[in-house]
Amino acid sequence: MTTKPSRLALLLPLVLAAAAPALAAPPETPPDRPLREPAGLRVEPSGPLREYLDAVTTNWLLPAPGANPAMLAMFADRDRLPYRDLLPWSGEFAGKFLTGATTVYQATHDPALRDSLRGFVKALLPLQDADGYFGPFPKDHRLTGQAPNIQGNPGSTWDAWGHYHMMLGLMTWHEAVGDPAALAAAVRIADLFCDRFLGDKTPRLVDTGWTEMNLAPAHALALLHEKTGEPKYLALARQIVDEFAATGPDGKPLAGDYDRLGRAGEEFFRTPRPRWESLHPIQALATLGRIEDDAGRRKAFANLWWSIARLDRHNNGGFSSGEQAQGDPYHPGAIETCCTIAWLAMSVDMLKQSGDPVVADELELSTINSALGMWSPSGRWSTYNTPMDGVRQANYHEIVFQSRPGSPELNCCSVNAARGIGLVSRWALLADAATGGLALNWLGAGKHVAGLGDGTPVRLDVETDYPRSGRVVVKVGIDRPMAFPLSIRIPQWSAATKLTVAGAPRADVKPATYHVIDREWHPGDVIELELDMGPRVWVGEGGVAGRSSLYVGPVLLAYDASLNDNGPDDPEPIDARSARVIPATEATGRTRPIVLAEATTADGKTVRLCDFASAGADGSRYRSWLRVEHASPTAFTREHSFRTGPPTE
């Protein structure tokens, strides 16, 4: 039986990487300019992302609940003997599924998915107990951190973690469709947590163990306070954040100490709890920083985000190595789907907190390469591990130990992966919190609507085949002339960008910035953007020294033997200067990639490369760290967070 070694190894002490690369100083960043979701927001991408969204909806989200009825049955029969054999994290499955499916709905507005989720929520809500408990564990073991039925034996649970995901799913569904019953269920969970843990009660939440997971409710409680104004939810969120710094009788940390260490500028991988789950309690720092206007909490959150971007975000935009931070972006450990989803969610918060377009660059990198790459193009299955080099496997094969009677396809990643492609609806188009103007972050095709500060709707129709090319046309739809600022993200990698508004060229269009167009707009005005899609190179270090990664725009290129007459697994050194995009229709493999490119090797042969998300779709091996000539290193800075530079002569 194939197991998931790193989750099984949770019973062992965490061991930090001993051979991390030399650390760089934190980058200089501009002052925060917060962004928010505008009133009346409707994001609807088209193009390749929409194709994935539709495939995942049809082939996973719609059939999953019926094919895996134990997703709900585990709540219905939690007190029946003999108890179900559960995992410590089984309670997360329904909440993660609801969050991911709802974010996909927010990007597609698919009526079939909406109706399916209405049915799912209608069946789910009656399974909450009268006291607010919404987990799968027996009555005497609720929120204690222990249960008698964990993988066949008494063991520890992530029960509070499961409730975090349930709250998040219920609140996300309420936001999407205005379901008051879903919000009421989240409120009952929060009330239960306050009854059990708020104040001087014992045990504290931190005492229930697995604190990377079980302290995550701090984030959901802070969000619920924003929605309801209930003071006790804010009080418990603050209390849990204080527990981040708790120590045991032996003086050793019980949790990650994220707030104190984040403010001090400590690297995330050096904190006491560098597993990926920590990103969710860390999100509480951003939420509390916003609610309380607390610059210290915002600083802690931002420092931890930059630490991960610098030292643990891989070339494909994925996060984690062996399910935790290692301080080494070249580390070969598994890049788990759940880890990258958490990174995307944290990055959405970072974009809204900072208003820094480089964060949107990072979101685009992770979405186009990893969030798409963790899915089969069919939408039928997703991965547990989406490696930089290797093969893709369905998560319910690679971590089959999580399968149970009634839920053969359920595991931590299968229920979570859809969120990665749906999250674009939360950052594609945002509003400047100060001016009420709009900021366009997602440069792919789509039709979007958002309200200005006074509520006036603005339509932005984006026509493009980006990221296959750099030409992006934005049509501004308004009913009458009106003045407002519209900011267009200029990616860090686009060294020579051309931009026109209503036919007039714009000056001072710089990479790694928002280009702000503050003018009186007229119905039918058109913005034309020409991005620099020339090849760029990230020169590897550490475990991939002597190899490099090639990019066109935000797309990581990979070598797949199936596109090269099933030739050698590792091509001859590639001349970086020669890489160019060609029509995807020229692909000769069994699947058609999103982006197809050609390059010349040192011995004069032509090789074909494709976008990372499409590589290995048919089970073939692929590589994204290649032998590349005419490449020189680019140091990590804010303006070059991808570490890419143009080929050298």
BALOMAR-937770 format. One line per 10 residues: number of its first residue (from 1); for each residue z negated, x negated, y negated of C-alpha. Coordinates in steps of 0.001 Angstrom, whole numbers, plus 524288, in hexadecimal, padded with zeros to 5 digits. Layout:
NUM = Z X Y ~ ...
% end
This chain:
1 = 80000 80000 80000 ~ 80388 7FAF5 7F2A3 ~ 7F7E7 7FA8F 7E987 ~ 7F612 7F80F 7DB21 ~ 7EE30 7EB77 7DBD0 ~ 7E9B8 7EAFF 7CDCE ~ 7E3B9 7F89D 7CDF7 ~ 7DD29 7F5BA 7DADE ~ 7D849 7E931 7D4DE ~ 7D0E0 7F0EB 7CA9C
11 = 7C502 7EE89 7D31D ~ 7C63A 7E013 7D01C ~ 7C239 7D99F 7C342 ~ 7CD20 7D856 7B963 ~ 7D250 7CA9A 7B831 ~ 7D949 7C6FE 7ABBB ~ 7E565 7BE9F 7ABF7 ~ 7E224 7B036 7AB3C ~ 7EF52 7AB96 7A681 ~ 7F281 7B401 79AB4
21 = 7FBFB 7AE81 79091 ~ 7F6E4 7A864 7842E ~ 7F1EF 7B2DE 77AEF ~ 7F870 7B58F 76DE9 ~ 7F15D 7B9E8 761BF ~ 7F1AE 7C8A7 75F43 ~ 7FDBB 7CBE7 75733 ~ 7FD58 7CEDC 748D4 ~ 8000A 7DD61 74747 ~ 802AF 7E5F9 73B73
31 = 7F84D 7EF8D 736BC ~ 7F74A 7FC18 73E84 ~ 80002 80731 739DF ~ 7FC07 81233 7430C ~ 805FF 81B54 748EF ~ 8038D 828C4 74EA3 ~ 80AE8 8332A 75603 ~ 81167 83BE5 74BD7 ~ 81005 84A99 74B75 ~ 81A33 85202 7532A
41 = 81E20 845ED 75ADF ~ 828A4 847F6 76512 ~ 82E5C 83BF6 76B9F ~ 8399B 83DA5 7751C ~ 8401C 83115 77999 ~ 84D63 830D3 7800E ~ 85535 825DB 7864F ~ 84FC8 81D95 79180 ~ 8419C 8211D 78EC1 ~ 844BF 82F9A 78FB6
51 = 84BBC 82D3D 79C92 ~ 83F44 82740 7A213 ~ 836C2 83201 79C4C ~ 83F28 83C7D 7A2AA ~ 83FB9 8357D 7AFBF ~ 830FD 83383 7B022 ~ 82EE0 841BF 7AC70 ~ 837F3 84702 7B6E7 ~ 834AD 83DD5 7C200 ~ 8263F 83AD4 7BFD1
61 = 81EF7 8432B 7B5F0 ~ 823E1 8506B 7BA89 ~ 8221B 84E5A 7C93A ~ 815E9 845B9 7C90D ~ 80B2C 8502C 7C887 ~ 81129 85825 7D389 ~ 813C7 84C2A 7DBD8 ~ 805F8 84708 7D9AC ~ 7FCFC 852F7 7D9AB ~ 7F0BF 84AAA 7DB72
71 = 7F235 846FB 7CD19 ~ 7EB31 853D8 7CA60 ~ 7E516 856EC 7D78B ~ 7DBD1 84B53 7D663 ~ 7D4F9 852A0 7CB5A ~ 7D4BF 85FAF 7D265 ~ 7CDEC 85AAF 7DE9F ~ 7C5AD 84F9F 7D904 ~ 7B8FE 85546 7DEAA ~ 7BE62 8596A 7EBE7
81 = 7BA37 851DF 7F809 ~ 7BF9D 84934 7FD3E ~ 7C2EB 84328 7F02D ~ 7D0A3 83E72 7ED42 ~ 7D2BA 82FD9 7EE89 ~ 7D4F2 82BAB 7E07A ~ 7D784 81F99 7D869 ~ 7CE3C 81BB6 7CD6F ~ 7D8E4 81FF5 7C3E0 ~ 7DE36 82C30 7CAAC
91 = 7D93F 834B3 7BF94 ~ 7E303 82E78 7B633 ~ 7EF41 83398 7BCD9 ~ 7F009 8413C 7B6F2 ~ 7ECBA 83CC4 7A92B ~ 7F61C 83151 7A957 ~ 800D8 83A13 7AEB1 ~ 7FE8A 8443E 7A410 ~ 7FE79 83A08 79939 ~ 80AED 8338D 79DDE
101 = 81247 8401A 7A094 ~ 80E62 845BC 79371 ~ 812DF 839BF 78BE2 ~ 81FF3 83AEB 792EC ~ 8207E 8493B 78EEC ~ 81DAC 84528 780E0 ~ 829D3 83C8E 7818D ~ 832E1 84650 78861 ~ 82DC7 85407 78575 ~ 832D6 8579F 792EE
111 = 82F71 865F7 7957B ~ 82EDA 86403 7A438 ~ 824DB 85928 7A291 ~ 81D22 86154 798D5 ~ 81C7F 86CB6 7A25D ~ 818D2 863D0 7AD9F ~ 80DC6 85DCB 7A5CB ~ 808F0 86B35 7A197 ~ 807B3 86E82 7AFEE ~ 80111 86192 7B2E1
121 = 7F709 86374 7A813 ~ 7F4D3 871A9 7ABED ~ 7F17A 86D2D 7B9BC ~ 7E976 8619C 7B4E5 ~ 7E040 867E6 7AB13 ~ 7D8BC 870CB 7B487 ~ 7D505 864B4 7BC69 ~ 7CBD5 85FF1 7B1B2 ~ 7BDB5 862CB 7B538 ~ 7B526 86B44 7AC82
131 = 7ADCF 85F7A 7A72B ~ 7BA87 858FD 7A2D3 ~ 7BBE0 84F99 7AE46 ~ 7CA33 84D0B 7B150 ~ 7C9FF 842D7 7BC08 ~ 7CBE9 842C1 7CAD7 ~ 7BE8C 83DEF 7CF30 ~ 7B35D 845A8 7D590 ~ 7A912 84C53 7CD34 ~ 79E08 8429C 7CF27
141 = 7A6B3 83717 7CB9C ~ 7AD56 83B9B 7BF2F ~ 7AE7D 83134 7B48D ~ 7A4C3 8288E 7BBCC ~ 7AE67 81DD9 7BF2A ~ 7AC0C 81FF0 7CDBC ~ 7B157 82932 7D824 ~ 7B097 82A0D 7E700 ~ 7BF3D 82B74 7E96D ~ 7C5F9 81F5C 7E3F4
151 = 7D010 819FB 7ED64 ~ 7C801 81EB3 7F8DF ~ 7BADA 819C1 7F42E ~ 7B0CF 81B53 7E961 ~ 7B5C8 81415 7DD7F ~ 7B71C 81341 7CEDA ~ 7BF6C 81C6E 7C6B8 ~ 7C708 81C84 7BA1B ~ 7C2F4 82A83 7B781 ~ 7C189 82950 7A8BA
161 = 7CEE2 822B0 7A881 ~ 7D4CC 82E65 7AF67 ~ 7CECD 8375D 7A533 ~ 7D484 82EDC 79A69 ~ 7E220 83103 79FBB ~ 7DF90 83F7D 7A1A3 ~ 7DB32 840C8 79376 ~ 7E6FF 8391D 78ECD ~ 7F04C 84187 796B9 ~ 7EA38 84E3B 7921C
171 = 7EA78 84A0B 783D5 ~ 7F888 84544 784E7 ~ 7FCB2 8523A 78AE1 ~ 7F58E 8599E 78029 ~ 7FCA1 85191 775DC ~ 809BE 85461 77C34 ~ 808B6 86320 77E0E ~ 7FC45 86780 77731 ~ 7F522 86BCC 7838F ~ 7E72E 86F30 77F40
181 = 7E24A 86FFC 78D53 ~ 7E5FC 861C1 78F8A ~ 7DEA3 85D73 78365 ~ 7D2E0 865A8 78782 ~ 7D2BB 85EA8 794A2 ~ 7D2A4 85174 78DCE ~ 7C768 8563A 78559 ~ 7BF92 85A14 7916E ~ 7C177 84C5C 79700 ~ 7BCBF 84672 78A40
191 = 7B0FF 84F8C 789ED ~ 7AD7B 84B5A 797C5 ~ 7AE24 83D09 793DF ~ 7A595 83F8B 78801 ~ 79BB3 846D7 79062 ~ 79B57 83BBA 79A2C ~ 79C2E 82FA0 791B7 ~ 79A46 831DB 78319 ~ 78DDE 82BFC 77D77 ~ 78351 824E8 78505
201 = 78674 82B1C 79225 ~ 786F2 822DF 79E71 ~ 78EFB 81E81 7A510 ~ 79818 81AF1 79A0E ~ 7A69F 81C2E 79C51 ~ 7A77A 80D50 79CB7 ~ 79DFE 80D80 7A834 ~ 7A78E 8151B 7B0CF ~ 7AF85 808C5 7B355 ~ 7BDDF 804FB 7B27F
211 = 7BC81 80512 7A3D7 ~ 7CA98 80173 7A0C7 ~ 7CDAC 80EED 7A615 ~ 7C17C 81718 7A442 ~ 7BFC5 8142A 795B9 ~ 7CD78 81932 79280 ~ 7C81D 826C1 78EC3 ~ 7C451 8209C 781AD ~ 7D2A6 82187 77E04 ~ 7D459 82FB4 78242
221 = 7C7A0 833D7 77BB8 ~ 7CBED 82DE3 76ECD ~ 7D90C 834D6 76FBF ~ 7D24D 841A8 772DE ~ 7C971 83FF9 76724 ~ 7D598 83EC8 75EA5 ~ 7DAA0 84B95 76433 ~ 7CE0F 85372 763C8 ~ 7C551 84CF4 759B4 ~ 7B9F8 84D85 76356
231 = 7B026 842F1 75F23 ~ 7AA36 840A5 76C8D ~ 7B738 83C1B 77210 ~ 7B805 831CB 76773 ~ 7A9DE 82E0A 769F9 ~ 7AC46 82BF5 77876 ~ 7B8D1 8246E 775DB ~ 7B127 81B41 76CED ~ 7A657 81A07 776FF ~ 7AFE4 81656 781BF
241 = 7B640 80C43 778DB ~ 7A8B5 80696 77696 ~ 7A75A 805D5 7855A ~ 7B337 7FCD5 785B5 ~ 7A95C 7F215 7826F ~ 79F07 7F610 78C83 ~ 7992A 7EBE2 79593 ~ 791FC 7ED37 7A272 ~ 7845E 7E85B 7A61B ~ 78A54 7DB20 7A936
251 = 79025 7DA2F 79B8E ~ 79E14 7DB32 7A0A2 ~ 7A769 7E48A 799B9 ~ 7A8F8 7F1FE 79FA6 ~ 7B560 7F4D0 79805 ~ 7C006 7EE19 7903C ~ 7B920 7EC46 7831C ~ 7C63C 7EF7F 77D0A ~ 7C18D 7F302 76F67 ~ 7B969 7E6D5 76CCE
261 = 7C2BB 7DD5C 77366 ~ 7CE9D 7E3C8 76D4B ~ 7C8F4 7E242 75FB4 ~ 7C60D 7D402 762CF ~ 7D42F 7D199 766BF ~ 7D184 7CEC6 77519 ~ 7DD5A 7CF4D 77DF3 ~ 7DDB8 7DB8B 78650 ~ 7DF4B 7D401 792FB ~ 7D270 7CD06 79026
271 = 7CA7D 7D976 78E62 ~ 7C13B 7DD59 79972 ~ 7CA3C 7E864 79DED ~ 7D87B 7E43E 79C7E ~ 7DDFB 7EE5B 7A5F0 ~ 7E880 7F780 7A0D7 ~ 7DFE1 80392 7A108 ~ 7D845 7FDA8 795B7 ~ 7E37E 800FE 78C9B ~ 7DF8D 80F50 78CEE
281 = 7D17C 80D6A 78853 ~ 7D6DE 803A6 77E72 ~ 7DF2D 80ECD 778F8 ~ 7D254 814DE 7748D ~ 7D12B 809CE 76AAA ~ 7DDDE 80DE8 76415 ~ 7DA2F 81C4A 76426 ~ 7CC85 819F1 75EBE ~ 7D203 8104C 754F1 ~ 7DAE5 81B0D 74FE4
291 = 7D0B0 825E9 7500F ~ 7C602 81DE1 74996 ~ 7CED1 81523 7415E ~ 7C843 809A7 74821 ~ 7CFC9 7FD28 74551 ~ 7C7A1 7F598 74F2D ~ 7CB7D 7FE43 75A8B ~ 7D9B3 7FDE8 7563F ~ 7D923 7EF13 755AD ~ 7D365 7EE4F 7635C
301 = 7DE22 7F71D 76899 ~ 7E901 7EFAA 761A9 ~ 7E40C 7E258 76617 ~ 7E393 7E6C3 7743F ~ 7F13A 7EC9B 7731B ~ 7F6E0 7E00F 76D93 ~ 7F001 7D820 77810 ~ 7F6C4 7E001 782A7 ~ 803F0 7DF78 77BB8 ~ 802DF 7D0C0 77A7A
311 = 7FD11 7CCF7 78790 ~ 7FF1A 7D7DF 7917D ~ 80B61 7DF91 78E1A ~ 8166D 7DAF5 796C5 ~ 824C4 7D8D8 793C1 ~ 827E6 7E6A4 798A2 ~ 81DD8 7ED0C 78FBC ~ 8148A 7EF7A 79B0C ~ 80605 7EC76 79A4A ~ 7FC8A 7E673 7A402
321 = 7FD36 7DCE2 7AF2C ~ 7F629 7E140 7BB5E ~ 7F110 7ED1F 7B3CE ~ 7EA16 7E542 7A963 ~ 7EC51 7DC48 79DEE ~ 7EDC2 7CE09 7A1BB ~ 7F117 7C7C5 794A9 ~ 7FE61 7C3F1 79A26 ~ 80ADD 7CBCD 797AC ~ 8119D 7C3FB 7A267
331 = 807AC 7C754 7ACFA ~ 80E6D 7CC75 7B94C ~ 8040D 7D69D 7BCA5 ~ 807C9 7E4DA 7BE5A ~ 80B7E 7EBF2 7B1D4 ~ 805B0 7F91D 7B53E ~ 80BAA 80591 7AFE7 ~ 7FE7F 80AE2 7AB58 ~ 7FBFF 7FE66 7A3BD ~ 808A0 7FF77 79C2B
341 = 80627 80DEC 79978 ~ 7F8DB 80A5F 793C1 ~ 7FF5C 7FFCA 78B8A ~ 80949 80984 78656 ~ 7FE85 81341 782E6 ~ 7F696 808A4 77C2F ~ 802BA 8043D 774D4 ~ 80567 811F9 76FB3 ~ 7F7A2 811BB 76A10 ~ 7FA0E 80436 7646C
351 = 806B2 808A1 75DE5 ~ 7FFE0 8143C 757AC ~ 7F469 80BDF 75345 ~ 7FC3B 8008F 74DB7 ~ 8096D 80622 749E9 ~ 80EF6 7F904 74E3B ~ 81D2E 7FA1A 752BE ~ 81B34 7EE96 75BE7 ~ 8124F 7F762 763F7 ~ 81DA6 800F2 764F5
361 = 8260C 7F56D 76975 ~ 81C1A 7F342 77444 ~ 81C46 80199 777F9 ~ 82B0E 8014A 778BD ~ 82AEA 7F4FF 7811C ~ 82133 7FB02 78A9E ~ 82813 8082B 78B05 ~ 8360E 8038B 78CF3 ~ 8329E 7F94A 7970B ~ 825F4 7FCA4 79E16
371 = 8240F 80B41 79C2E ~ 831FB 80DC2 7A0B9 ~ 83168 802A3 7AA75 ~ 825CF 80853 7B1B4 ~ 82E5A 8140A 7B553 ~ 83977 81560 7BEC7 ~ 84523 81A48 7B6D7 ~ 844A3 82628 7BFC0 ~ 83749 829BF 7BA46 ~ 83272 82BE6 7C822
381 = 828F4 82094 7C8D3 ~ 8220C 81692 7C084 ~ 81C12 80958 7C357 ~ 80E8A 80399 7C45E ~ 81370 7F601 7C0AE ~ 81F4B 7F36D 7B810 ~ 8203D 7E49C 7B90F ~ 82779 7DB85 7B003 ~ 82EA9 7D615 7BBE8 ~ 82F23 7DCC3 7C923
391 = 831BB 7EA5B 7CE73 ~ 82D6E 7F80F 7CAE8 ~ 82627 80052 7D4D9 ~ 82187 80E58 7D441 ~ 81309 80EC8 7D147 ~ 8104A 81816 7DC6F ~ 81564 80D77 7E58A ~ 80EF2 801B4 7DF46 ~ 801AA 8082B 7DD3F ~ 80266 811DB 7E863
401 = 7F3CE 81046 7EAD4 ~ 7F1E9 81A0D 7DFC1 ~ 7F962 824D0 7E6E5 ~ 7F13F 82FC0 7ECC0 ~ 7F3CC 83C42 7F469 ~ 7F9A5 845CF 7EAD1 ~ 7FD40 83B4D 7E107 ~ 80693 831C6 7E7B1 ~ 80CEE 82D8F 7DAE6 ~ 800F5 82CE5 7D22D
411 = 7FB61 8202C 7CD60 ~ 7F69C 81AA4 7C08D ~ 8046C 816DA 7BC63 ~ 80CD5 82214 7C141 ~ 80518 82BD5 7B90A ~ 8054A 822F2 7AD10 ~ 812F9 81D3A 7AC24 ~ 81969 828B7 7A536 ~ 810A4 826A7 79977 ~ 8178A 819D2 79689
421 = 8249D 82038 793A2 ~ 81EB3 82C3F 78D49 ~ 8165C 824BB 7839E ~ 82236 82213 77B16 ~ 81FFC 82FC1 775CA ~ 81345 82ACB 76FC7 ~ 8190B 81F5D 7681F ~ 827B4 82158 76652 ~ 825FF 82794 758F0 ~ 81969 826A1 7511F
431 = 814C5 82975 7435C ~ 80EE2 82027 73989 ~ 800EA 824E6 73804 ~ 800CB 82119 7299C ~ 80E06 825E8 724B9 ~ 811BF 83045 72EB5 ~ 81EF7 829A7 73046 ~ 824D1 82794 73DB9 ~ 82656 81B5A 74617 ~ 830F1 81AFB 75086
441 = 82C91 8121D 75BA1 ~ 834F3 81603 7674B ~ 842F3 811DA 76490 ~ 848E3 81832 7708E ~ 850DE 8249B 7701C ~ 849F2 8316C 76DC3 ~ 8472E 83CF2 764FA ~ 83A1A 83D2B 75E14 ~ 83326 84607 75469 ~ 826FB 8431C 74C77
451 = 82012 84895 7409F ~ 81E0E 84102 7341A ~ 810C5 84099 72D97 ~ 81318 84E15 727C9 ~ 817D8 85364 734D7 ~ 82657 853A4 7315A ~ 82DFD 85126 73DE6 ~ 83789 845DB 73EEC ~ 84142 84463 74A13 ~ 845BA 83708 74E7B
461 = 85140 836E6 757DC ~ 85313 8295B 75D97 ~ 8606D 82663 7635B ~ 861C1 8199E 76ABE ~ 863BF 8133C 777EF ~ 858AD 809C5 774CA ~ 853FE 8015A 77B84 ~ 861B0 7FEF5 780C5 ~ 865DE 7FBDA 772E2 ~ 85F28 7FA53 765D7
471 = 8660D 80526 75E5C ~ 85CB4 81032 75ACC ~ 86080 81BCA 75234 ~ 855C6 82482 74CBB ~ 859AE 8317E 746A7 ~ 84F96 8374E 73D82 ~ 84E8C 8460C 73E90 ~ 8483E 84D03 73312 ~ 84B02 85A0C 72CA9 ~ 84ACF 85545 71E9F
481 = 84A04 84871 71726 ~ 83C7D 8428D 717CB ~ 83600 8357B 7157A ~ 82DC9 82EC4 71FE0 ~ 82C87 82144 725F9 ~ 832C7 81F0F 73346 ~ 82F74 81254 73A30 ~ 8387E 80C9D 7447B ~ 8330C 802B1 74E1C ~ 83A80 7F5D5 74DA3
491 = 83758 7EEDB 75A69 ~ 8324C 7E0F9 75A6B ~ 83DC8 7DC4B 76297 ~ 84860 7E175 75959 ~ 84A6B 7D571 750F6 ~ 85643 7DAAD 74991 ~ 8555E 7E966 7478D ~ 85EB9 7F191 73F80 ~ 85A37 7FE9E 73A12 ~ 8612B 80867 73177
501 = 85C7E 81544 72BAF ~ 866DD 81F3A 727F1 ~ 870B2 81417 728B7 ~ 86949 80AE9 71FA2 ~ 8649D 7FDF7 72572 ~ 85627 7FAFD 724C0 ~ 850D6 7EDA7 72125 ~ 844DD 7E691 72637 ~ 8455C 7EBE9 73422 ~ 83BDE 7E2FB 73B44
511 = 837EA 7E224 7498C ~ 82A33 7E617 74DBB ~ 82902 7EFBB 74276 ~ 82B08 7FDDA 73EF8 ~ 83649 7FF14 7358C ~ 8317A 809A9 72C49 ~ 83BE2 81278 7265B ~ 83535 819FC 71B6E ~ 83F4F 82282 714D3 ~ 843EE 83034 71273
521 = 84A7F 8349E 71EEC ~ 8557B 83E6F 71FC6 ~ 8598A 846FD 72B38 ~ 86257 83F31 73441 ~ 85E58 831A2 72F8D ~ 8611D 82742 739D1 ~ 85A41 81A68 73CAD ~ 86236 8105F 74429 ~ 85B5F 80516 74AC7 ~ 861C1 7F949 75124
531 = 857CA 7F173 758C8 ~ 859F0 7E373 75CE1 ~ 85B3A 7E42B 76BC0 ~ 85E3D 7D5D4 76DCB ~ 857D4 7CF68 7799C ~ 84A02 7CA41 7783B ~ 841A5 7C1F9 78125 ~ 83341 7C12B 784E2 ~ 830CF 7B398 78A80 ~ 826D3 7B453 79567
541 = 81AAE 7AC02 7972C ~ 81036 7AA5C 7A17C ~ 8144E 7B03D 7AE6B ~ 82238 7B2A1 7A9AD ~ 82446 7A5B6 7A2B3 ~ 83290 7A1DC 7A348 ~ 836F3 7B00D 7A2CA ~ 839B3 7B98A 797CD ~ 83BC8 7C7FB 7957C ~ 847F8 7CD1B 78EC2
551 = 84800 7D8FA 785DB ~ 851ED 7E109 77E66 ~ 84A90 7E8F9 77461 ~ 83E4C 7EE41 77B05 ~ 84480 7EDAA 7888E ~ 83FFD 7E35D 7922E ~ 84B97 7DF1C 79A71 ~ 849F1 7DCCD 7A8F2 ~ 85246 7D6F9 7B39F ~ 854D0 7E024 7BF14
561 = 85CCC 7DAC5 7CA61 ~ 86260 7E84C 7CD30 ~ 869C7 7E76E 7C04F ~ 86F23 7DA22 7C420 ~ 875CC 7DC8C 7D130 ~ 86898 7DA7F 7D7C5 ~ 86901 7CC35 7D420 ~ 85D9A 7C2AA 7D3AB ~ 8500D 7C779 7D012 ~ 84F00 7BD83 7C51D
571 = 85B3E 7BAD0 7BD09 ~ 85EF7 7ADC9 7B749 ~ 859BD 7AADC 7A990 ~ 85EF6 7B494 79FA1 ~ 86452 7B0FA 79245 ~ 85C27 7B9A5 78953 ~ 866C4 7B958 77EE9 ~ 87053 7C045 787D9 ~ 86879 7CC9A 78AC0 ~ 86F52 7D8E8 7861B
581 = 86E63 7E75F 78901 ~ 879E6 7EDA5 79017 ~ 87C4A 7FC02 79388 ~ 872FC 800A9 79E1D ~ 87E6C 80774 7A4A6 ~ 882E1 7FA00 7A93A ~ 87703 7F8A5 7B22F ~ 87ADA 7F63F 7C051 ~ 86DA0 7F89D 7C6AB ~ 86889 8050E 7CCC7
591 = 8621D 809B6 7C03C ~ 866CA 809BB 7B23B ~ 85D6C 80287 7A922 ~ 859AE 806C1 79B7D ~ 85E59 7F9BC 795FB ~ 867DF 7F077 79C95 ~ 86A46 7E2A9 797B3 ~ 8720C 7D6B9 79B78 ~ 86EE0 7C86C 799C5 ~ 874A5 7BB71 79DC6
601 = 86D8A 7B19B 7A657 ~ 86D8C 7A2F5 7A47D ~ 8780C 7A196 7AEE0 ~ 880FD 7AB40 7A7FD ~ 87EA3 7B724 7B081 ~ 87C3E 7C4BB 7AB2A ~ 86FD4 7CBF9 7AEE7 ~ 86C1C 7D9C8 7ABEB ~ 85EC2 7DDAC 7A6E5 ~ 85910 7EB10 7A4B8
611 = 84DB4 7F132 79DA7 ~ 840B1 7EEB2 7A44B ~ 83E30 7FD32 7A688 ~ 84A7B 7FE7B 7AED4 ~ 84909 7F1C6 7B668 ~ 84591 7F34E 7C4A7 ~ 847A3 801FB 7C480 ~ 84DCE 8017E 7D205 ~ 8432B 7F8D6 7D7CA ~ 849DC 7EBE0 7D50A
621 = 8422E 7E061 7CFC1 ~ 84345 7DD3B 7C156 ~ 83F08 7D2A0 7B7DF ~ 83BA0 7D319 7A980 ~ 8372D 7C4EF 7A888 ~ 843D8 7BD5A 7A983 ~ 84887 7AF7B 7A80D ~ 84E4E 7AF95 79A65 ~ 854D4 7A534 79229 ~ 85565 7A478 7834D
631 = 847C5 7A9FC 78183 ~ 83C3D 7A52A 779A4 ~ 82E4E 7AA7D 778E5 ~ 829E2 7B418 76E7D ~ 81B4E 7B499 76BD7 ~ 81413 7C18D 76C0C ~ 811F8 7C6E2 75E59 ~ 81135 7D49A 75908 ~ 81F86 7D3D5 75504 ~ 82343 7CE51 7626B
641 = 81A4D 7D551 76BE8 ~ 82561 7D52F 775ED ~ 825E1 7C63B 77513 ~ 834B5 7C71C 77482 ~ 83E31 7BF17 76CA3 ~ 84CFA 7BD94 76BF9 ~ 853DE 7B428 7753A ~ 85520 7A62C 770A7 ~ 861CA 79EA5 76FC7
% end
